[in-house]
Amino acid sequence: MDFGNLLDVAKKAAREAGNEILKIYESEDFSIEAKADNSPLTLADKAAHIAIVSFLEKTNLPILSEEGKEIPFDERAKWEYFWMVDPLDGTKEFIKKNGEFTVNIALIHVGNPILGVVYTPVLHELYFALKNEGAYMEKGGITDKLQTSSKKITEKGLSVVASRSHMNADTEGYLDKLDDPKIVSKGSSLKFLLVASGEADLYPRFGPTMEWDTAAAHVIVKEAGGSVVLMDHKTSLFYNKKELLNPYFIVLPS
């Protein structure tokens, strides 16, 4: 399998999806009526999904997308490789128009993400990683390699990224155990990318997420030197489970 070609396809798909999202995001009739069937949010989700599928379907690999049809586990369980897609991650951030939303595309192999692309339409930043090839960010024709920080969670003054929209008691309880942490708020999978780039040291997520919310950014963090693990700090987050809801997890640096 030509993983380099698959990465190129995913990057093109993410950029095109971003273009479709921006057409709606920047339109004059933007509305915050997120639950209406024809809301800008819904239209953006669907437009991004269609754009992504138009590229990925040419690879002849199965596609599991938040906006796609529900696929029975009995069928999914037979997949060795498949695409996992979130066409628009960061619903609340899209509605708030703060730019903190992303397009997420991952390639999963037997439960593990091995290729990931995360695109930020407003910032025009393309983050990507391929297993054993490192993690990178492209912007304006310049590509930078990503590297997590080398700090330990016992150190004082860690920069800890938390959800802008999903802070809860469990998260606050975890933060209370750290030594004078500095809290950074961010939406969508950008929280992972702050850890991957070393801008933040830690990201505890003690709230609901779906597999497509995390898969692409997971491999980017891993290739940048970090890990995405369960509460035991050892077991890696796993994909293509019968239930696609993630357990609580922590994103750690190298």
Backbone bond lengths (Angstrom), bond angles and torsions (degrees), N, CA, C in turn:
res aa  C-N    CA-C-N  psi(-1)  N-CA   C-N-CA  omega(-1)  CA-C   N-CA-C  phi
1 M - - - 1.464 - - 1.533 109.55 -
2 D 1.320 116.37 133.72 1.462 122.01 -177.28 1.533 109.26 -88.84
3 F 1.330 116.38 90.89 1.457 120.29 -175.73 1.531 112.12 -69.91
4 G 1.321 116.81 -29.45 1.458 119.47 176.68 1.518 111.30 -62.96
5 N 1.322 116.17 -41.98 1.464 120.47 177.83 1.523 110.70 -67.18
6 L 1.342 116.71 -40.31 1.463 119.94 178.31 1.526 110.98 -62.79
7 L 1.324 116.92 -37.07 1.465 120.47 176.99 1.532 110.17 -64.31
8 D 1.316 117.31 -43.12 1.468 120.54 178.26 1.526 111.34 -60.60
9 V 1.322 116.09 -42.14 1.461 120.52 179.21 1.528 110.28 -62.87
10 A 1.324 116.77 -44.29 1.464 120.97 -179.57 1.527 111.43 -64.43
11 K 1.315 116.93 -38.29 1.468 120.50 178.89 1.528 110.90 -65.23
12 K 1.321 116.35 -43.28 1.468 120.19 178.29 1.524 110.61 -64.52
13 A 1.332 115.93 -40.98 1.466 120.29 179.45 1.523 111.12 -62.97
14 A 1.321 116.87 -41.85 1.464 121.00 -178.80 1.528 111.29 -65.82
15 R 1.310 116.10 -42.43 1.471 119.41 179.04 1.531 111.32 -64.30
16 E 1.319 116.28 -42.76 1.464 119.72 -179.46 1.531 110.56 -65.68
17 A 1.333 116.19 -40.70 1.463 119.83 175.99 1.522 110.52 -60.81
18 G 1.332 116.16 -41.31 1.456 120.46 177.54 1.514 112.66 -60.17
19 N 1.327 116.30 -39.55 1.465 120.44 177.52 1.525 111.28 -62.77
20 E 1.328 115.88 -41.91 1.467 120.10 179.80 1.530 110.78 -65.87
21 I 1.320 116.65 -39.71 1.467 120.66 178.99 1.527 110.69 -63.94
22 L 1.324 116.43 -43.16 1.465 120.22 -177.42 1.528 112.67 -64.84
23 K 1.325 117.07 -32.93 1.472 120.10 177.71 1.522 110.30 -57.68
24 I 1.319 116.16 -39.22 1.458 120.92 -178.58 1.527 110.77 -83.60
25 Y 1.310 116.34 -41.13 1.463 122.63 -179.17 1.524 111.55 -60.05
26 E 1.319 116.32 -36.97 1.466 121.22 -176.47 1.524 113.09 -97.07
27 S 1.327 116.84 5.01 1.466 119.92 -178.42 1.521 110.82 -73.05
28 E 1.324 115.70 155.00 1.460 120.76 -176.61 1.525 112.44 -71.08
29 D 1.328 117.06 -22.50 1.469 119.39 -176.60 1.525 112.10 -97.67
30 F 1.330 116.61 24.92 1.460 120.49 178.93 1.526 109.94 -59.05
31 S 1.325 114.98 132.97 1.462 121.39 -178.92 1.515 110.13 -129.55
32 I 1.316 118.15 153.93 1.463 120.96 177.83 1.526 111.45 -97.65
33 E 1.325 116.64 11.87 1.461 119.75 177.48 1.516 109.33 -75.61
34 A 1.327 115.97 75.24 1.469 121.55 -170.34 1.517 113.61 -65.95
35 K 1.337 117.47 -25.64 1.451 118.93 -174.58 1.527 113.35 -89.65
36 A 1.308 117.61 -9.08 1.455 120.49 178.66 1.526 109.63 -71.06
37 D 1.317 116.24 141.73 1.465 121.01 -175.34 1.521 112.93 -58.83
38 N 1.311 116.88 -32.27 1.456 119.92 -178.95 1.522 112.11 -108.84
39 S 1.313 116.53 27.34 1.459 120.04 178.64 1.520 110.42 -67.44
40 P 1.338 117.55 156.30 1.467 120.01 176.58 1.519 112.57 -55.54
41 L 1.348 116.28 -36.72 1.458 119.42 179.88 1.524 110.75 -62.32
42 T 1.316 116.07 -48.90 1.456 120.36 179.57 1.517 111.13 -62.68
43 L 1.311 116.29 -42.65 1.465 120.71 178.99 1.526 111.02 -62.78
44 A 1.329 116.49 -39.54 1.465 120.82 179.79 1.519 111.15 -67.05
45 D 1.335 116.44 -42.62 1.472 121.15 176.23 1.520 110.77 -56.20
46 K 1.320 115.36 -49.97 1.465 120.51 -175.55 1.529 111.49 -67.43
47 A 1.336 115.96 -42.25 1.467 119.61 -179.32 1.529 110.64 -63.93
48 A 1.342 116.48 -40.41 1.463 120.55 178.94 1.527 110.42 -66.62
49 H 1.330 116.47 -41.88 1.463 120.96 178.90 1.522 111.05 -59.53
50 I 1.312 116.20 -47.38 1.469 120.73 -179.21 1.522 111.03 -61.56
51 A 1.333 116.53 -42.11 1.470 120.50 179.96 1.524 110.76 -63.19
52 I 1.326 116.50 -44.41 1.466 120.82 -178.19 1.525 111.25 -65.33
53 V 1.312 116.06 -46.85 1.466 120.00 -178.53 1.529 111.37 -61.62
54 S 1.337 116.71 -34.63 1.467 119.50 -179.48 1.522 111.98 -61.07
55 F 1.332 116.73 -27.49 1.464 121.12 176.84 1.534 110.98 -88.79
56 L 1.329 116.79 -50.01 1.458 120.60 -172.37 1.518 113.51 -68.35
57 E 1.329 118.41 -30.24 1.460 119.83 -177.43 1.529 111.76 -65.38
58 K 1.324 116.63 -20.57 1.469 120.33 178.41 1.522 111.88 -71.32
59 T 1.340 117.50 -15.77 1.463 120.77 179.28 1.525 112.26 -83.02
60 N 1.336 115.89 -10.17 1.468 122.27 179.84 1.536 112.79 64.08
61 L 1.313 116.92 23.38 1.461 121.47 174.51 1.530 108.46 -104.33
62 P 1.329 118.03 147.53 1.469 120.55 178.73 1.527 111.10 -60.50
63 I 1.325 115.29 153.72 1.462 121.51 -179.40 1.521 109.33 -126.88
64 L 1.320 116.43 126.04 1.464 122.28 173.82 1.521 107.09 -114.61
65 S 1.324 116.71 109.54 1.459 122.00 -175.88 1.516 110.39 -122.76
66 E 1.322 115.79 145.98 1.460 119.67 176.46 1.523 110.85 -56.66
67 E 1.321 116.77 -32.98 1.455 121.06 -178.37 1.529 113.25 -93.29
68 G 1.333 117.10 0.09 1.453 119.72 -179.65 1.518 112.18 -89.03
69 K 1.320 115.90 179.50 1.465 119.83 179.09 1.529 110.31 -71.17
70 E 1.315 115.66 152.29 1.455 120.38 178.64 1.525 109.55 -70.05
71 I 1.326 116.15 131.40 1.460 121.39 -177.08 1.528 108.72 -112.84
72 P 1.326 118.64 125.71 1.470 121.20 -178.12 1.522 112.01 -58.92
73 F 1.340 115.86 145.91 1.460 120.40 -179.63 1.523 111.69 -60.70
74 D 1.316 117.62 -36.57 1.466 120.61 179.35 1.522 111.46 -57.07
75 E 1.316 116.55 -33.90 1.466 121.02 177.29 1.520 110.64 -78.75
76 R 1.334 116.86 -46.15 1.463 121.04 -178.22 1.527 112.20 -62.90
77 A 1.321 116.23 -34.86 1.463 121.11 -176.44 1.523 112.44 -61.64
78 K 1.306 117.57 -20.28 1.465 122.08 -178.68 1.534 112.22 -86.22
79 W 1.313 116.43 -9.80 1.457 119.89 -176.50 1.532 111.08 -76.39
80 E 1.332 117.56 127.87 1.462 121.12 173.03 1.519 109.61 -84.85
81 Y 1.322 115.63 -46.62 1.459 122.53 176.10 1.525 108.71 -123.34
82 F 1.328 116.61 141.99 1.461 119.29 171.94 1.528 109.68 -161.03
83 W 1.312 114.80 159.14 1.460 121.84 176.31 1.523 109.82 -88.00
84 M 1.323 116.82 135.68 1.463 122.01 173.39 1.521 107.90 -118.48
85 V 1.331 116.93 124.11 1.459 121.56 -167.00 1.529 112.28 -130.77
86 D 1.312 115.44 134.88 1.464 121.68 165.07 1.529 106.16 -119.80
87 P 1.326 117.64 102.84 1.473 120.55 -174.37 1.521 113.56 -62.28
88 L 1.337 116.56 -30.18 1.470 120.70 179.52 1.516 108.82 -148.70
89 D 1.327 116.11 101.32 1.460 122.41 -179.40 1.523 108.95 -100.47
90 G 1.316 116.29 123.35 1.460 120.78 -179.42 1.518 111.17 115.62
91 T 1.330 115.48 55.21 1.464 121.59 -177.06 1.524 112.35 -54.59
92 K 1.327 116.14 -51.17 1.463 119.60 -176.56 1.515 111.94 -66.79
93 E 1.323 115.54 -32.96 1.461 118.92 -179.74 1.536 110.50 -71.34
94 F 1.316 116.08 -35.91 1.474 120.91 176.10 1.525 109.81 -61.88
95 I 1.330 116.00 -46.11 1.457 120.45 -178.79 1.530 111.01 -64.80
96 K 1.343 116.32 -39.12 1.460 120.44 179.64 1.529 112.39 -73.29
97 K 1.332 116.27 -13.33 1.465 122.82 -178.06 1.521 111.93 58.51
98 N 1.340 116.34 42.56 1.469 119.42 177.17 1.528 112.25 -99.75
99 G 1.326 116.83 1.89 1.464 121.04 175.00 1.513 115.85 81.31
100 E 1.339 117.63 -2.61 1.467 120.53 -173.80 1.531 112.10 -91.09
101 F 1.311 116.01 58.14 1.455 120.83 176.09 1.531 108.44 -132.85
102 T 1.323 115.46 159.41 1.462 120.24 -171.25 1.523 112.22 -139.89
103 V 1.322 114.14 166.12 1.464 123.51 168.79 1.526 106.06 -109.36
104 N 1.332 117.25 126.49 1.467 121.06 -175.91 1.526 111.36 -119.03
105 I 1.324 117.08 125.28 1.464 122.31 177.41 1.524 108.75 -133.54
106 A 1.332 116.44 124.50 1.466 121.02 179.72 1.520 109.83 -129.47
107 L 1.329 115.37 151.28 1.456 121.90 169.96 1.522 107.37 -107.77
108 I 1.318 115.97 123.38 1.462 121.68 -177.81 1.525 109.71 -104.75
109 H 1.331 116.42 136.01 1.468 122.03 174.90 1.521 108.63 -125.84
110 V 1.314 116.10 112.08 1.469 122.81 178.76 1.538 111.20 46.95
111 G 1.304 115.68 52.48 1.454 121.10 174.16 1.511 116.86 86.34
112 N 1.333 117.35 -3.78 1.465 120.86 -177.70 1.526 111.25 -121.17
113 P 1.335 117.89 133.78 1.460 120.19 176.40 1.529 110.18 -74.24
114 I 1.326 116.46 126.99 1.469 120.25 -177.99 1.524 112.78 -118.00
115 L 1.321 116.64 -8.31 1.465 121.98 177.83 1.519 106.70 -147.35
116 G 1.310 116.45 136.56 1.455 119.19 -179.47 1.515 112.52 -145.24
117 V 1.323 115.42 139.76 1.463 122.28 174.91 1.524 107.84 -132.90
118 V 1.317 116.38 128.07 1.457 122.19 174.91 1.525 107.27 -127.38
119 Y 1.333 115.66 123.53 1.462 120.37 -178.43 1.518 110.06 -117.67
120 T 1.328 116.25 135.61 1.463 121.94 176.91 1.531 108.35 -105.89
121 P 1.326 117.79 100.83 1.470 120.52 -173.41 1.521 115.13 -56.50
122 V 1.331 117.07 -40.57 1.467 119.90 -177.02 1.529 111.64 -71.31
123 L 1.330 116.96 -39.49 1.467 121.62 -177.77 1.526 112.75 -89.36
124 H 1.332 116.82 -12.67 1.470 122.48 -177.68 1.533 111.70 57.47
125 E 1.319 115.31 39.49 1.466 121.12 177.02 1.521 109.14 -105.97
126 L 1.325 116.45 130.17 1.459 121.63 -179.10 1.525 108.73 -115.36
127 Y 1.319 116.22 112.50 1.459 122.62 177.38 1.522 108.27 -99.29
128 F 1.335 117.14 138.40 1.463 118.47 -179.51 1.517 111.25 -154.34
129 A 1.319 114.61 157.44 1.462 120.74 178.41 1.521 109.22 -156.51
130 L 1.312 114.77 149.97 1.454 123.60 174.56 1.521 107.00 -132.25
131 K 1.317 116.90 137.33 1.457 121.72 -176.30 1.521 111.88 -48.81
132 N 1.327 115.85 128.21 1.464 124.93 178.79 1.529 114.30 68.05
133 E 1.354 116.75 13.26 1.466 120.27 -178.67 1.526 112.99 -119.18
134 G 1.334 117.54 1.16 1.457 120.24 -179.96 1.521 112.56 88.63
135 A 1.323 115.75 173.37 1.464 123.02 -179.49 1.521 109.33 -122.87
136 Y 1.344 115.73 144.40 1.469 120.37 -171.61 1.523 111.25 -143.78
137 M 1.348 113.92 162.10 1.448 120.72 173.08 1.526 109.11 -131.51
138 E 1.329 115.75 128.15 1.464 121.98 178.33 1.524 109.82 -107.13
139 K 1.329 115.70 135.42 1.458 120.16 172.77 1.525 108.71 -158.03
140 G 1.314 115.74 129.59 1.457 120.52 177.36 1.513 113.82 57.49
141 G 1.321 117.12 35.46 1.454 121.09 178.29 1.514 114.54 81.17
142 I 1.322 117.64 1.31 1.464 122.19 179.27 1.523 109.36 -110.13
143 T 1.329 116.16 135.26 1.461 121.54 179.73 1.519 109.83 -117.11
144 D 1.320 116.09 125.54 1.465 121.94 178.44 1.519 110.05 -115.75
145 K 1.335 115.94 140.43 1.466 120.29 176.70 1.516 109.39 -81.22
146 L 1.323 115.87 141.21 1.464 121.61 -178.65 1.518 110.73 -97.11
147 Q 1.337 115.36 145.37 1.462 121.42 177.99 1.518 108.78 -148.32
148 T 1.325 116.40 128.46 1.454 119.72 177.73 1.525 110.37 -69.39
149 S 1.316 115.52 166.55 1.455 119.35 174.83 1.525 109.16 -71.65
150 S 1.311 116.22 169.90 1.474 120.42 179.70 1.519 111.76 -109.33
151 K 1.324 116.70 15.67 1.460 120.35 -176.66 1.528 112.01 -76.13
152 K 1.324 116.04 152.95 1.447 123.06 176.10 1.530 109.19 -99.38
153 I 1.327 116.19 153.05 1.467 118.56 -175.28 1.527 112.99 -70.42
154 T 1.321 116.62 -8.84 1.469 120.06 177.05 1.527 112.23 -86.92
155 E 1.321 117.18 -8.70 1.462 120.54 -177.49 1.527 111.59 -72.93
156 K 1.320 115.15 155.21 1.460 121.41 178.84 1.526 110.85 -81.31
157 G 1.318 114.81 144.95 1.458 120.15 172.63 1.514 115.69 73.93
158 L 1.332 118.32 28.65 1.461 120.27 177.81 1.525 110.97 -61.72
159 S 1.314 115.68 143.95 1.454 120.93 172.16 1.528 107.23 -87.12
160 V 1.316 115.88 112.77 1.464 121.13 -174.13 1.523 109.21 -113.74
161 V 1.314 115.94 122.89 1.458 119.99 179.88 1.520 109.35 -91.11
162 A 1.313 115.56 135.19 1.462 121.88 -179.66 1.524 108.69 -131.60
163 S 1.299 115.45 157.87 1.458 120.62 -178.44 1.518 111.18 -64.78
164 R 1.307 115.50 134.22 1.460 119.53 176.74 1.530 111.05 -68.62
165 S 1.329 116.10 -27.69 1.462 119.98 -173.25 1.524 114.43 -112.30
166 H 1.342 118.54 -5.81 1.461 119.73 -171.18 1.532 114.03 -132.46
167 M 1.320 119.17 32.67 1.458 120.94 175.36 1.527 108.87 -67.32
168 N 1.356 116.06 134.64 1.469 119.43 -179.21 1.526 110.03 -143.10
169 A 1.333 115.96 -178.92 1.461 121.47 -175.39 1.530 111.89 -64.33
170 D 1.322 117.62 -39.35 1.464 120.51 179.33 1.526 111.09 -61.37
171 T 1.326 115.70 -43.53 1.466 119.99 178.99 1.522 110.29 -65.12
172 E 1.308 116.29 -44.43 1.464 120.08 -179.85 1.529 110.91 -62.70
173 G 1.340 116.62 -37.25 1.464 120.43 177.74 1.517 111.70 -64.40
174 Y 1.328 116.64 -38.98 1.470 120.94 178.21 1.531 109.82 -66.64
175 L 1.314 116.51 -43.51 1.461 120.79 -179.17 1.528 111.58 -62.99
176 D 1.323 116.33 -33.71 1.462 120.91 -179.62 1.533 112.03 -63.61
177 K 1.336 116.94 -23.80 1.466 121.38 -178.80 1.529 112.53 -84.56
178 L 1.322 116.95 -11.48 1.459 121.10 179.16 1.528 110.26 -85.23
179 D 1.325 115.79 160.85 1.460 121.74 -175.78 1.525 110.58 -92.94
180 D 1.331 115.03 96.70 1.468 122.08 175.93 1.531 112.26 52.49
181 P 1.348 118.02 56.61 1.466 119.79 -179.59 1.520 112.32 -71.90
182 K 1.316 115.28 153.87 1.460 122.06 174.56 1.525 106.85 -105.92
183 I 1.324 117.00 119.84 1.456 121.40 -172.45 1.528 111.01 -90.84
184 V 1.323 115.25 131.37 1.465 122.37 175.72 1.519 107.61 -119.38
185 S 1.327 117.83 127.79 1.460 121.16 179.45 1.522 110.44 -99.51
186 K 1.315 115.28 140.83 1.465 120.17 179.94 1.520 108.37 -159.18
187 G 1.321 116.63 152.58 1.452 120.99 -179.94 1.517 112.61 -100.29
188 S 1.327 116.12 165.91 1.467 125.78 172.98 1.529 113.07 54.94
189 S 1.335 116.54 -157.40 1.469 120.91 -179.01 1.525 112.39 -73.18
190 L 1.324 117.07 -0.09 1.465 120.38 175.16 1.530 111.21 -60.04
191 K 1.318 116.72 -24.10 1.468 120.09 178.65 1.531 110.43 -62.50
192 F 1.329 116.95 -42.17 1.460 121.33 175.38 1.527 110.77 -61.32
193 L 1.316 115.82 -42.08 1.459 120.46 -173.72 1.523 112.10 -68.48
194 L 1.325 117.00 -28.92 1.461 119.55 174.90 1.526 110.64 -64.42
195 V 1.326 116.75 -37.28 1.461 120.23 176.68 1.525 110.08 -72.11
196 A 1.329 117.16 -42.33 1.466 121.51 -179.32 1.525 111.85 -59.84
197 S 1.325 116.48 -35.67 1.469 121.02 -177.68 1.519 113.18 -87.66
198 G 1.344 116.98 -6.05 1.461 120.36 -178.37 1.512 114.01 84.11
199 E 1.344 117.06 1.66 1.466 120.25 178.72 1.522 111.30 -71.76
200 A 1.328 116.39 -25.83 1.463 121.94 174.12 1.520 108.07 -129.47
201 D 1.315 116.23 157.67 1.460 120.93 -175.28 1.525 113.77 -101.21
202 L 1.324 117.20 -20.38 1.459 119.22 -170.13 1.521 109.79 -159.60
203 Y 1.331 116.07 144.32 1.457 121.03 175.12 1.525 109.71 -139.77
204 P 1.331 118.02 99.51 1.458 120.74 174.95 1.529 109.75 -87.96
205 R 1.328 117.07 130.97 1.467 119.64 179.03 1.526 109.71 -122.33
206 F 1.324 115.55 102.31 1.453 121.96 -179.10 1.522 109.80 -113.20
207 G 1.289 114.71 56.01 1.454 122.05 179.31 1.515 108.34 -157.02
208 P 1.325 118.39 171.29 1.462 121.18 -174.73 1.526 114.02 -68.92
209 T 1.309 115.34 132.32 1.460 122.79 168.95 1.524 107.26 -140.60
210 M 1.310 116.07 156.02 1.450 121.31 175.77 1.527 109.38 -102.07
211 E 1.311 116.06 161.90 1.462 120.13 -177.30 1.522 112.41 -57.85
212 W 1.333 117.57 -38.07 1.467 119.11 -178.95 1.528 112.62 -71.44
213 D 1.337 116.87 -15.63 1.470 120.09 175.54 1.526 111.69 -71.33
214 T 1.330 117.01 -26.88 1.467 120.87 -167.64 1.524 115.49 -117.67
215 A 1.329 118.42 -23.09 1.472 121.33 -168.50 1.522 113.74 -57.52
216 A 1.327 117.39 -50.12 1.469 120.43 -176.46 1.528 111.57 -64.55
217 A 1.335 115.69 -45.86 1.463 119.37 -178.52 1.527 111.32 -71.31
218 H 1.333 117.03 -26.71 1.462 121.57 178.05 1.527 110.79 -57.49
219 V 1.309 117.25 -51.46 1.466 119.54 -177.27 1.524 111.10 -68.83
220 I 1.322 117.34 -28.97 1.467 120.07 176.42 1.525 110.25 -66.11
221 V 1.322 116.66 -44.59 1.470 120.64 176.45 1.527 110.38 -61.14
222 K 1.317 116.38 -45.38 1.461 120.57 -177.58 1.522 111.36 -61.75
223 E 1.318 116.94 -44.60 1.459 120.39 -179.18 1.528 112.48 -72.72
224 A 1.340 116.33 -16.74 1.467 120.68 175.22 1.523 111.35 -86.69
225 G 1.338 115.81 -1.40 1.455 119.72 176.83 1.509 115.32 110.01
226 G 1.323 117.62 -1.19 1.448 120.92 -176.86 1.516 113.63 -101.92
227 S 1.328 116.18 -165.42 1.452 120.93 179.25 1.520 109.79 -150.51
228 V 1.320 115.19 155.53 1.462 122.16 177.21 1.522 105.57 -123.42
229 V 1.330 116.01 106.11 1.459 120.77 -168.18 1.528 112.29 -129.53
230 L 1.319 114.58 163.91 1.455 120.68 176.81 1.525 109.85 -76.86
231 M 1.325 116.70 -174.18 1.455 120.75 -173.64 1.528 113.78 -63.75
232 D 1.341 116.75 -17.30 1.465 119.31 178.37 1.526 112.59 -78.96
233 H 1.343 115.96 -2.84 1.467 122.75 -179.98 1.537 112.43 65.49
234 K 1.332 117.80 14.92 1.464 120.79 -177.77 1.529 113.27 -130.13
235 T 1.326 117.02 -43.66 1.461 121.11 -173.74 1.515 111.07 -79.57
236 S 1.324 116.43 122.67 1.465 121.18 -177.43 1.523 111.86 -72.82
237 L 1.315 116.65 146.74 1.457 122.04 174.57 1.527 108.70 -59.79
238 F 1.335 116.69 135.76 1.464 122.33 -173.64 1.526 109.54 -117.11
239 Y 1.335 115.91 151.23 1.466 120.91 -172.74 1.530 112.92 -123.09
240 N 1.335 113.65 160.92 1.461 123.51 -176.86 1.524 111.98 67.29
241 K 1.341 115.30 39.29 1.457 121.11 173.47 1.534 109.45 -74.53
242 K 1.313 116.00 165.78 1.456 119.49 176.63 1.523 109.97 -59.56
243 E 1.323 115.61 -45.53 1.471 120.79 173.18 1.527 107.35 -99.71
244 L 1.314 117.13 125.58 1.462 121.51 -172.74 1.529 113.88 -84.47
245 L 1.329 116.51 4.94 1.464 120.76 175.81 1.527 109.37 -78.13
246 N 1.329 116.21 131.47 1.466 120.49 178.26 1.529 111.31 -77.04
247 P 1.331 117.57 148.21 1.467 120.39 167.32 1.528 108.76 -75.34
248 Y 1.336 116.56 173.40 1.457 119.89 173.85 1.537 108.53 -59.18
249 F 1.332 115.87 146.91 1.457 119.54 179.67 1.517 111.01 -149.30
250 I 1.331 115.03 168.88 1.460 122.24 178.23 1.521 108.35 -132.90
251 V 1.332 116.12 134.24 1.466 121.18 174.93 1.521 107.64 -99.00
252 L 1.320 115.40 116.76 1.459 122.55 -174.60 1.520 111.73 -110.89
253 P 1.329 117.93 152.75 1.462 120.61 175.58 1.524 110.59 -78.33
254 S 1.317 115.93 -172.31 1.471 121.20 -178.48 1.531 111.84 -64.21
